[in-house]
């Protein structure tokens, strides 16, 4: 074999190795991005369940808490706002601005729910209502599932963000516009 043929084979081998490495890093980033999107979908399932429970909880409480309409309306409004943002975020869970809005809306909803539960303590008949107790138990279970799903999501986001920031994956991430994901 002549020196030119050997040089061509070596160059071809180097080019193939580089292409394989780029493809491998790209595929790893795609895999991790899909993993954190799936993790968000698991949160979404639990949040939707929670959003469905809250109106039932408020409706049950209305009969007992007639003088607390403002609190009940705040709970429903906070729930509706969080639900709307969650639907938007479900379309693109990698959007950091929407994720930040959802975190804020969820915080507001949690605050309203705490006020609601604090007020409900003043109504012994409401506390004794079996429907209310069942709904509160379901809501507590759902809150626990949301917490576990958030942890799994944050783990997935951390792994994705770490991979996209490490060299040489950061070059591929920059070339193909892999943006950072938002921790919750």
ZIUR-V297119 format. One line per field, one symbol per residue. ss: DSSP state (H for helix, E for strand, L for the rest). phi: phi as a letter, one per 20 degrees, with the letter a starting at -180 (. if undefined). Layout:
BEGIN
ss: ???
phi: ???
END
This chain:
BEGIN
ss: LLHHHHHHHHHHHHHHHHHHHHHHHHHHHHHHHHHHHHHHHHHHHHHHHHHHHHHHHHHHHHLLLHHHHHHHHHHHHHHHHHHHHHHHHHHLLLLHHHHHHHHHHHHHHHHHHHHHHHHHLLLHHHHHLHHHHHHHHHHHHHHHHHHHHHHHHHHHHHHHHHHHHLLLHHHHHHHLLLLLLLLL
phi: .effffffffffffffffffffffffffffgffffffffffffggffffffffggffffffgfedfedgffffffffffffffffffffffbfeffffffffgffffffffffffffffffecffffeffffffffffffffgfffffffffffffffffffffeefefffffffdleefeefd
END
